[in-house]
Amino acid sequence: MDTIETEPWYLRLLKFVPLLTALVSVAGFLWGIQVYRNAQNDNRAASEKRTEVENRTREREFMTPWLESQRKTYEEALDAAATASTSSDPKLRAAANDLFWQLYYGRMILVETTTVSGAMKSMGNCLGAKATCSEQQIHDALLRLGTAMAESMAATAKLTYEQFAANQFHY
């Protein structure tokens, strides 16, 4: 009988070392690519978030003068409406009434939202030349105007310019 000489087991394993080395190298390369892709995706997401925050900040900075103008115009219109509807001095009442209508047809158009526009119209119906509102109706209209203005300012402070423009009354 011929004896076939067999290799020791460790020599058979040694034949696979180059293959295992190649597989480990390929796996390490693929893992490196995956880590790189994940890092790129994370960087892209962080950059997009940073850009979004910067855009919101710019939008707020752009809206700040607009909001201040809105607040001043609302204050002036509300004061004029209050004086025109409550003053006992006829000259002061007439001057306030004139100011109310100047604002109504002027600056108010630039800053009023739809709810304020409706409240201004109701107030104007009570202050107009042909007004037939009772004292209680005038006071109610004045209070609704103040409430509409306060709610409008609070809502407008959270809006972007595009949202604000969409919420304005269009004549």
C-alpha positions in Angstrom: 0.0 0.0 0.0 1.2 3.4 -0.9 1.1 5.9 1.8 0.0 9.2 0.7 1.7 11.8 2.6 -0.7 14.4 3.9 0.2 17.9 4.7 -0.1 19.0 8.3 -3.3 20.9 9.0 -1.5 24.2 9.7 0.0 24.2 6.2 -3.4 24.0 4.7 -4.5 27.0 6.7 -1.5 28.9 5.7 -2.6 28.6 2.0 -5.7 30.7 2.9 -3.8 33.5 4.6 -3.3 35.6 1.4 -7.1 35.2 0.6 -8.1 36.2 4.1 -5.7 39.1 4.0 -7.3 40.2 0.7 -10.8 39.8 2.1 -9.9 41.8 5.2 -8.4 44.5 3.1 -11.5 44.7 0.9 -13.8 44.7 3.9 -11.8 47.5 5.5 -11.9 49.5 2.3 -15.7 49.1 1.9 -16.1 50.0 5.6 -14.1 53.2 5.1 -16.3 54.1 2.1 -19.4 53.6 4.2 -18.0 55.7 7.1 -17.0 58.4 4.6 -20.5 58.4 3.1 -22.2 58.6 6.5 -19.9 61.5 7.4 -20.8 63.3 4.2 -24.5 62.8 4.8 -24.2 64.1 8.3 -22.2 67.1 7.1 -24.8 67.8 4.4 -27.7 67.6 6.9 -25.9 69.9 9.3 -25.2 72.4 6.5 -28.8 72.3 5.4 -30.0 72.9 9.0 -27.5 75.7 9.4 -28.7 77.3 6.1 -32.3 77.0 7.3 -31.5 78.7 10.6 -29.6 81.5 8.8 -32.5 82.0 6.4 -35.0 82.2 9.3 -32.7 84.7 11.0 -32.4 86.8 7.9 -36.2 86.7 7.4 -36.7 87.8 11.0 -34.2 90.7 10.5 -36.0 91.7 7.4 -39.4 91.6 9.2 -38.3 93.6 12.2 -38.7 97.1 10.7 -42.0 95.9 9.1 -43.3 94.7 12.5 -42.3 97.9 14.2 -44.1 99.9 11.5 -47.1 97.7 11.9 -47.1 98.2 15.7 -46.8 102.0 15.4 -49.5 102.2 12.8 -51.8 100.0 14.8 -51.2 102.2 17.9 -51.8 105.4 16.0 -55.0 104.0 14.4 -56.3 102.6 17.7 -55.6 105.9 19.6 -57.3 107.9 16.8 -60.3 105.6 16.9 -60.5 105.8 20.7 -60.2 109.6 20.7 -62.7 110.0 17.9 -65.2 107.8 19.6 -64.8 108.9 23.2 -63.5 112.5 23.4 -65.9 115.2 24.6 -63.9 117.9 22.9 -65.4 118.4 19.4 -62.1 119.7 17.9 -60.0 116.9 19.3 -62.7 114.4 18.2 -62.7 115.8 14.6 -58.9 115.8 14.4 -58.8 112.2 15.6 -61.5 111.2 13.2 -59.5 112.8 10.3 -56.4 110.9 11.5 -58.3 107.7 11.6 -59.4 108.1 8.0 -55.9 109.1 6.9 -54.5 105.9 8.4 -57.5 103.9 7.1 -56.8 104.9 3.5 -53.0 105.3 3.9 -50.4 103.5 6.0 -52.8 100.9 7.4 -53.1 99.4 3.9 -49.4 98.4 4.1 -49.5 96.6 7.4 -53.0 95.4 8.2 -53.9 91.8 8.1 -57.4 90.5 7.1 -58.8 90.5 10.6 -57.6 94.0 11.3 -59.0 95.2 8.0 -62.4 93.9 9.0 -62.2 95.5 12.4 -61.1 98.8 10.9 -64.0 98.7 8.5 -66.4 98.1 11.4 -64.9 101.0 13.3 -65.1 103.1 10.2 -68.8 102.3 9.8 -69.3 103.8 13.3 -67.1 106.9 12.7 -68.2 107.7 9.2 -70.3 110.7 8.3 -73.5 108.6 8.0 -72.8 106.5 11.1 -75.7 105.4 13.1 -73.9 103.3 15.8 -75.0 103.6 19.4 -72.3 104.4 22.0 -72.2 100.8 23.0 -71.7 99.7 19.4 -68.9 102.2 19.0 -67.2 100.9 22.2 -67.6 97.3 21.1 -66.2 98.1 17.7 -63.2 99.8 19.4 -62.6 96.8 21.6 -62.8 94.4 18.7 -60.3 96.6 16.8 -57.9 96.5 19.7 -58.2 92.8 20.1 -57.8 92.2 16.3 -54.6 94.4 16.3 -53.1 92.6 19.3 -53.8 89.2 17.8 -52.5 90.4 14.5 -49.2 91.6 16.0 -48.7 88.4 17.9 -49.4 86.3 14.8 -47.4 88.4 12.5 -44.3 88.2 14.7 -44.1 84.5 13.9 -44.6 84.8 10.1 -42.2 84.9 7.3 -42.7 87.8 4.8 -44.4 85.4 2.3 -46.8 84.2 5.0 -47.4 87.8 6.1 -48.1 88.9 2.5 -50.5 86.1 2.0 -52.4 87.1 5.2 -52.8 90.7 4.2 -56.1 92.1 3.0 -56.0 92.5 -0.8 -58.1 95.3 -2.1 
